[in-house]
Amino acid sequence: MTMEALILNYWWVVVALICAVLNKYILRFFFGMVVVPEDRIGLVTKKFVLYGPGKELPDGRIIATKGEAGFQGKTLAPGLYFGMWFWQYNVTMEEFTIIPEGKIGLILAKDGSEIPTGNILGHKVECDNFQDAVRFLENGGQRGRQTSYITSGSYRINTMLFQVSVTDMVRIQESMVGIVTTLDGLPIERDQIAGKLIEGHNNFQDFDEFINRGGNRGLQPQVVLAGSYNLNPWAIQLEQIPMTEIAIGYVGVVISYIGNDGNDLTGADFKHGNIVAKGSKGVWVEPLGPGKYPINKYVMKVEPVPTTNLVLNWASARSEAHNLDKNLCTITVRSKDGFPFNLDVSQIIHVPTTEAPKVIARFGNMVNLVSQVLEPTIGNYFRNSAQDSDVIAFLSTRKERQESAKEHIRKVLDEYNVNAVDTLIGDIVPPESLMKTLTDRKLPKSKR
């Protein structure tokens, strides 16, 4: 059988093969059929509008929501569609947007209304996690970076409207605390260094709720504890610092730089600063006991105060581990008969827990207590005491002078809310010239 005869007898087979190969194109041509696979969405561009009003997009808009020509807000979910004629519509298959575990997706909207002056982020609108572009635009979605984000999962995102950036969740390690600075919100109130304390935003993970409740832009008093958080880095900056640790044998006096001006709880007799209730601005009346605390170092300060007996040495060769006496040295005095000599002194003090806030309100810290009270008080006492006696008499009345010093220093420190436990005189080093004179006097007597 010739080739011509074969073609004539089996022409329908050839037509069937051609139809099978060109099936998709034929169906698209005659029926406008489009098949969207299960793992794709269809992004639609309308080339023109045949008839009716609204053929063109409004000025400033790039996404069509009412059938105008251009990029369409409505996407095609997986399935079969008809009427998508190739001469009027262009359909692009796009992969689903996948956000892996431990990540979040930040959203940048390319179309929408203007963000109000003073704000930098678009507010939250109902749009099915940005999967419904039409609803986003019709509900007043704003162009630009969004406060909302999407968590781990698979999403049908119209990438002609939304740009998705994947970033890590925030993880705060154990024994650390997160200091928060917000980048959007109301200005901080006058005379304050941080925003108001806002509740109900789930550790800043719901930033829209933070904004809706009147949250301020800038440093926040609330801290974030150890854990994993979905925090939008376009809305929040986070700094991790160690928790504040108060060792055993100490209390921590809190100095708060924020809050309302509280009532002074010390009474009229204390004139060296206000001691206020917890939560007010100033020195808190209740110190913190030993432990770890999530303190925001930018809005409050914790001054450690030892509550055990504290030994301070006026001795050049010795210093305690607390280092409060590192600048103290052996006291040099001058006797009544004009001889200079050195003596070492140890002072034991105790700061009661209830008095620790008063000490800090008066001096600011323990170092100032030592330098402004103890160092001049003890140094001047022994210098004055030495001037009333010659060296030999001073040496022979050491015990009496120690008791007298103890009583004098106790009265002085009582005025500063500090207990003087004991005063101890250590080594006394007489001058070499005096020792030589005494030695010379004894030598002739020994020769007789």
C-alpha positions as CSV (number, residue, x, y, z in Angstrom):
1,M,0.0,0.0,0.0
2,T,1.3,3.4,-1.0
3,M,2.0,6.2,1.5
4,E,-0.9,8.2,0.0
5,A,-3.3,5.3,0.6
6,L,-2.1,4.9,4.2
7,I,-2.7,8.6,4.9
8,L,-6.2,8.5,3.3
9,N,-7.2,5.4,5.3
10,Y,-5.8,6.4,8.7
11,W,-6.1,10.2,8.5
12,W,-8.2,10.2,11.7
13,V,-5.2,8.7,13.6
14,V,-3.0,11.5,12.5
15,V,-5.6,14.0,13.6
16,A,-6.0,12.3,17.0
17,L,-2.3,12.4,17.6
18,I,-2.1,16.1,16.7
19,C,-5.0,16.8,19.0
20,A,-3.4,14.8,21.8
21,V,-0.2,16.8,21.5
22,L,-1.9,20.2,21.1
23,N,-4.8,19.4,23.4
24,K,-3.9,22.1,26.0
25,Y,-3.5,24.8,23.3
26,I,-6.7,23.8,21.5
27,L,-8.8,23.8,24.7
28,R,-7.2,27.2,25.7
29,F,-8.0,28.6,22.2
30,F,-11.6,27.4,21.9
31,F,-12.7,27.2,25.6
32,G,-10.2,29.4,27.4
33,M,-9.3,26.5,29.7
34,V,-6.5,26.8,32.2
35,V,-5.4,24.1,34.6
36,V,-3.6,25.2,37.8
37,P,-1.6,22.4,39.4
38,E,-1.9,21.5,43.0
39,D,1.4,23.1,44.1
40,R,0.9,26.3,42.1
41,I,-1.3,29.4,42.0
42,G,-2.2,31.3,38.9
43,L,-1.3,35.0,38.7
44,V,-3.5,36.7,36.2
45,T,-2.8,39.8,34.0
46,K,-5.7,41.2,32.1
47,K,-4.5,42.6,28.8
48,F,-7.6,44.7,28.0
49,V,-11.3,45.2,28.8
50,L,-13.8,44.6,26.0
51,Y,-16.5,46.9,27.1
52,G,-18.0,48.7,30.1
53,P,-16.7,51.5,32.5
54,G,-13.6,51.1,34.6
55,K,-11.3,50.0,31.9
56,E,-8.3,51.7,33.4
57,L,-6.8,51.5,36.9
58,P,-7.1,54.6,39.1
59,D,-4.0,56.8,39.3
60,G,-1.4,55.4,41.6
61,R,-2.8,51.9,41.6
62,I,-1.1,48.8,40.1
63,I,-3.4,46.0,41.1
64,A,-6.9,45.6,39.7
65,T,-9.8,44.6,42.1
66,K,-12.8,45.4,39.9
67,G,-11.9,43.7,36.6
68,E,-9.8,46.6,35.2
69,A,-7.0,45.9,32.8
70,G,-3.7,45.1,34.4
71,F,-2.4,42.9,37.2
72,Q,-5.3,41.2,38.9
73,G,-5.7,41.0,42.7
74,K,-7.6,37.8,42.4
75,T,-5.5,34.7,41.9
76,L,-6.4,31.2,40.6
77,A,-6.3,28.5,43.2
78,P,-5.4,24.9,42.1
79,G,-8.2,23.6,39.8
80,L,-9.7,23.9,36.3
81,Y,-10.9,27.2,34.8
82,F,-12.7,28.3,31.6
83,G,-13.0,31.6,29.9
84,M,-9.4,32.6,30.3
85,W,-8.9,33.4,26.6
86,F,-5.2,33.7,25.8
87,W,-5.7,36.9,23.8
88,Q,-7.2,38.6,26.8
89,Y,-5.5,37.0,29.8
90,N,-2.0,36.0,30.6
91,V,-1.8,33.4,33.4
92,T,1.6,32.8,35.2
93,M,2.0,29.7,37.4
94,E,3.7,30.7,40.7
95,E,4.9,28.4,43.5
96,F,3.3,28.6,46.9
97,T,5.2,30.8,49.4
98,I,6.8,28.5,52.0
99,I,7.9,29.8,55.4
100,P,10.1,27.1,57.1
101,E,10.0,26.2,60.8
102,G,11.8,28.8,63.0
103,K,11.2,31.6,60.5
104,I,8.7,34.3,59.8
105,G,7.7,36.0,56.6
106,L,7.8,39.8,56.5
107,I,5.4,41.4,54.0
108,L,6.0,44.5,51.8
109,A,2.8,45.6,49.9
110,K,3.4,47.2,46.5
111,D,-0.1,48.8,46.4
112,G,-2.6,50.2,48.8
113,S,-3.5,53.5,50.5
114,E,-0.8,55.8,51.9
115,I,0.6,55.2,55.4
116,P,-0.4,58.1,57.6
117,T,2.3,60.7,58.3
118,G,4.3,59.8,61.5
119,N,3.9,56.1,61.0
120,I,6.4,53.8,59.1
121,L,4.4,50.6,58.9
122,G,1.0,49.6,57.4
123,H,-1.6,48.5,59.9
124,K,-3.2,45.1,60.0
125,V,-6.3,44.4,57.9
126,E,-8.3,41.2,57.5
127,C,-7.0,39.4,54.3
128,D,-6.5,35.7,55.2
129,N,-2.8,36.1,56.0
130,F,-2.2,38.2,52.8
131,Q,-3.7,35.4,50.7
132,D,-6.6,37.6,49.6
133,A,-5.1,40.5,47.8
134,V,-8.5,42.0,46.8
135,R,-9.7,42.0,50.5
136,F,-6.4,43.6,51.5
137,L,-6.9,46.5,49.2
138,E,-10.7,46.9,49.8
139,N,-10.3,46.8,53.6
140,G,-7.8,49.8,53.5
141,G,-4.5,47.9,53.4
142,Q,-1.6,50.3,53.2
143,R,1.3,50.4,50.8
144,G,4.7,49.6,52.3
145,R,6.1,47.5,55.1
146,Q,3.5,45.8,57.2
147,T,3.2,45.3,61.0
148,S,1.8,41.8,60.4
149,Y,3.8,38.8,59.3
150,I,3.2,35.2,58.4
151,T,4.4,32.3,60.4
152,S,5.7,28.9,59.3
153,G,3.5,27.2,56.7
154,S,2.4,27.3,53.0
155,Y,0.6,30.3,51.6
156,R,-1.0,31.3,48.3
157,I,0.5,34.8,48.0
158,N,-0.1,37.1,45.1
159,T,3.5,38.1,44.5
160,M,2.4,40.9,42.1
161,L,1.1,42.7,45.2
162,F,3.2,41.3,48.1
163,Q,6.9,40.8,48.4
164,V,7.8,38.3,51.2
165,S,11.1,38.3,53.0
166,V,12.0,35.4,55.3
167,T,13.8,36.1,58.5
168,D,14.6,34.2,61.7
169,M,12.5,34.1,64.9
170,V,14.1,35.8,67.8
171,R,15.6,33.5,70.5
172,I,16.5,34.8,73.9
173,Q,18.9,32.5,75.8
174,E,18.6,31.4,79.4
175,S,19.7,34.0,82.0
176,M,19.3,36.7,79.4
177,V,16.7,39.4,79.1
178,G,15.6,41.3,75.9
179,I,15.5,45.1,75.9
180,V,12.9,46.3,73.4
181,T,13.0,49.5,71.3
182,T,9.9,50.0,69.1
183,L,10.2,51.8,65.8
184,D,6.6,52.9,65.4
185,G,3.9,54.3,67.7
186,L,3.1,57.6,69.5
187,P,5.9,59.9,70.7
188,I,7.2,59.3,74.2
189,E,5.6,61.6,76.7
190,R,7.5,64.7,77.9
191,D,10.0,64.2,80.8
192,Q,10.0,60.4,80.2
193,I,12.9,58.3,78.8
194,A,10.7,55.3,77.9
195,G,7.2,54.6,76.7
196,K,4.2,53.7,78.7
197,L,3.8,50.1,80.0
198,I,1.3,48.5,77.6
199,E,-0.3,45.1,78.2
200,G,-2.0,42.6,75.9
201,H,0.4,42.5,72.9
202,N,1.9,39.1,73.7
203,N,5.4,40.2,74.2
204,F,5.3,42.6,71.3
205,Q,4.4,39.7,68.9
206,D,1.1,41.4,68.2
207,F,2.4,44.8,67.2
208,D,-0.9,46.1,66.0
209,E,-2.4,45.5,69.4
210,F,0.6,47.5,70.9
211,I,-0.2,50.4,68.6
212,N,-4.0,50.2,69.1
213,R,-3.5,50.4,72.9
214,G,-1.4,53.6,72.6
215,G,2.1,52.2,72.6
216,N,5.0,54.7,72.2
217,R,7.8,54.7,69.8
218,G,11.2,54.2,71.4
219,L,12.7,52.5,74.5
220,Q,10.1,50.2,76.3
221,P,10.0,49.5,80.1
222,Q,8.8,46.0,79.5
223,V,11.4,43.3,78.9
224,V,11.2,39.9,77.1
225,L,12.4,36.8,78.9
226,A,14.1,33.7,77.6
227,G,12.2,31.9,74.8
228,S,11.4,32.0,71.1
229,Y,9.3,34.9,69.7
230,N,7.8,36.1,66.4
231,L,9.1,39.6,66.4
232,N,8.9,41.9,63.4
233,P,12.4,43.4,63.0
234,W,10.8,46.3,61.0
235,A,8.8,47.2,64.1
236,I,11.1,46.1,66.9
237,Q,14.8,46.3,67.8
238,L,16.0,43.9,70.5
239,E,19.1,43.9,72.6
240,Q,20.0,40.9,74.8
241,I,21.8,41.5,78.1
242,P,22.5,39.3,81.1
243,M,19.9,39.2,84.0
244,T,20.9,41.2,87.0
245,E,22.3,38.9,89.7
246,I,22.3,39.8,93.4
247,A,24.7,37.6,95.4
248,I,24.0,36.1,98.7
249,G,24.9,38.5,101.5
250,Y,23.7,41.5,99.4
251,V,20.5,43.3,98.6
252,G,19.9,45.3,95.5
253,V,18.5,48.8,95.9
254,V,16.5,49.8,92.8
255,I,16.8,53.3,91.4
256,S,14.0,53.8,88.8
257,Y,14.3,56.5,86.1
258,I,10.7,56.0,85.0
259,G,7.3,56.2,86.5
260,N,5.2,58.8,88.3
261,D,6.7,60.9,91.1
262,G,5.8,58.9,94.1
263,N,5.2,60.0,97.7
264,D,8.3,60.1,99.9
265,L,8.0,57.3,102.5
266,T,10.9,58.3,104.8
267,G,9.2,61.1,106.7
268,A,10.4,64.6,107.5
269,D,13.6,63.5,109.4
270,F,15.3,62.2,106.2
271,K,16.3,65.1,104.0
272,H,18.6,63.3,101.5
273,G,16.3,62.3,98.7
274,N,12.9,60.5,98.3
275,I,12.4,56.9,99.1
276,V,9.3,55.8,97.1
277,A,7.1,52.8,96.6
278,K,7.8,50.1,94.0
279,G,6.9,51.3,90.5
280,S,7.5,55.0,91.1
281,K,10.4,57.1,90.0
282,G,13.2,57.3,92.5
283,V,14.8,54.9,95.1
284,W,12.5,52.1,95.9
285,V,11.8,51.4,99.6
286,E,11.9,47.7,99.2
287,P,15.3,46.3,98.1
288,L,15.7,43.1,96.1
289,G,17.0,40.0,97.9
290,P,19.6,37.6,96.5
291,G,18.7,36.1,93.1
292,K,18.4,36.9,89.4
293,Y,16.1,39.6,88.1
294,P,15.1,40.7,84.6
295,I,16.1,44.4,85.0
296,N,16.0,46.8,82.1
297,K,19.3,48.6,82.6
298,Y,18.2,51.6,80.6
299,V,15.2,52.5,82.8
300,M,16.4,51.4,86.2
301,K,19.7,50.7,88.1
302,V,20.3,48.3,90.9
303,E,23.0,49.2,93.5
304,P,24.3,46.2,95.4
305,V,24.6,46.8,99.2
306,P,26.3,44.2,101.4
307,T,24.2,43.2,104.4
308,T,26.8,41.1,106.1
309,N,29.5,42.6,108.4
310,L,31.9,44.5,106.1
311,V,35.6,44.9,107.0
312,L,37.4,48.0,105.6
313,N,41.2,48.2,106.0
314,W,43.3,51.3,106.3
315,A,46.4,49.4,105.4
316,S,48.5,49.7,102.3
317,A,49.3,46.0,102.2
318,R,45.9,44.6,102.7
319,S,42.5,44.9,100.9
320,E,39.3,42.9,101.1
321,A,37.7,41.0,98.2
322,H,34.8,43.6,98.0
323,N,37.4,46.2,96.9
324,L,35.6,49.0,98.7
325,D,38.8,49.7,100.6
326,K,41.2,49.5,97.6
327,N,41.8,53.3,97.8
328,L,42.4,53.3,101.6
329,C,45.9,53.2,102.9
330,T,47.9,53.2,106.1
331,I,47.1,56.4,108.2
332,T,50.0,58.7,108.8
333,V,49.7,60.8,112.0
334,R,51.9,63.2,113.9
335,S,52.3,63.1,117.6
336,K,52.3,65.9,120.1
337,D,56.1,65.8,120.3
338,G,56.3,66.2,116.5
339,F,57.1,62.6,115.4
340,P,55.2,61.2,112.4
341,F,54.2,57.6,112.6
342,N,52.0,55.1,110.7
343,L,49.1,53.0,112.0
344,D,46.8,50.4,110.4
345,V,43.1,50.5,111.2
346,S,40.3,48.1,110.5
347,Q,36.7,49.2,110.6
348,I,33.8,46.7,110.7
349,I,30.4,48.1,109.6
350,H,27.0,46.7,108.9
351,V,24.2,48.1,106.7
352,P,20.8,46.8,107.8
353,T,18.5,45.6,104.9
354,T,15.8,48.1,105.8
355,E,18.4,51.0,105.8
356,A,20.0,50.1,102.5
357,P,17.7,52.3,100.4
358,K,18.5,55.3,102.7
359,V,22.2,54.8,102.3
360,I,21.9,54.7,98.5
361,A,19.5,57.7,98.4
362,R,22.1,59.7,100.5
363,F,25.3,58.5,98.8
364,G,24.4,56.9,95.5
365,N,26.6,53.8,96.1
366,M,28.8,52.2,98.7
367,V,32.0,53.6,97.3
368,N,30.8,57.1,98.0
369,L,29.9,56.1,101.6
370,V,33.4,55.0,102.2
371,S,35.1,58.0,100.5
372,Q,32.7,60.6,101.8
373,V,32.2,59.4,105.4
374,L,34.3,56.6,106.6
375,E,37.7,57.7,105.1
376,P,37.6,61.3,106.5
377,T,35.9,60.3,109.8
378,I,38.5,57.6,110.7
379,G,41.5,59.4,109.3
380,N,40.7,62.7,111.1
381,Y,39.8,61.0,114.4
382,F,43.2,59.3,114.7
383,R,45.1,62.4,113.5
384,N,43.4,64.5,116.1
385,S,43.9,61.8,118.7
386,A,47.7,61.5,118.0
387,Q,48.2,65.2,118.3
388,D,47.0,65.1,121.9
389,S,49.7,62.6,122.9
390,D,53.3,61.8,122.4
391,V,54.3,58.6,120.7
392,I,55.1,56.6,123.7
393,A,51.9,57.5,125.5
394,F,49.9,56.7,122.3
395,L,51.5,53.2,122.2
396,S,50.8,52.6,125.9
397,T,47.2,53.6,125.7
398,R,46.3,51.7,122.5
399,K,43.4,49.8,124.1
400,E,41.7,52.9,125.5
401,R,42.1,54.8,122.2
402,Q,40.6,51.9,120.3
403,E,37.5,51.9,122.6
404,S,37.3,55.7,122.3
405,A,37.5,55.5,118.5
406,K,34.8,52.8,118.4
407,E,32.4,54.9,120.3
408,H,33.1,58.1,118.3
409,I,32.7,56.3,115.0
410,R,29.5,54.6,116.1
411,K,27.9,57.9,116.8
412,V,28.9,59.3,113.5
413,L,27.8,56.4,111.4
414,D,24.4,56.2,113.2
415,E,23.6,59.5,111.5
416,Y,24.2,57.9,108.2
417,N,22.0,54.8,108.8
418,V,25.1,52.5,109.1
419,N,26.0,50.4,112.2
420,A,29.6,50.5,113.4
421,V,30.3,47.0,114.7
422,D,33.9,47.5,115.8
423,T,37.1,49.6,115.3
424,L,40.4,47.8,115.5
425,I,43.9,49.4,115.6
426,G,46.4,47.2,113.8
427,D,50.2,47.7,113.4
428,I,51.7,50.9,114.8
429,V,55.0,51.7,113.3
430,P,56.9,54.3,115.4
431,P,59.3,56.7,113.5
432,E,62.9,55.4,113.1
433,S,64.3,58.6,114.6
434,L,62.4,58.0,117.8
435,M,63.4,54.4,118.0
436,K,67.1,55.4,117.5
437,T,66.8,57.9,120.3
438,L,65.3,55.3,122.7
439,T,67.9,52.8,121.7
440,D,70.7,55.3,122.3
441,R,69.3,56.1,125.8
442,K,69.2,52.4,126.7
443,L,72.7,51.6,125.6
444,P,74.6,53.8,128.2
445,K,72.4,52.3,131.0
446,S,73.3,48.8,129.9
447,K,77.0,49.6,130.1
448,R,76.9,50.7,133.7
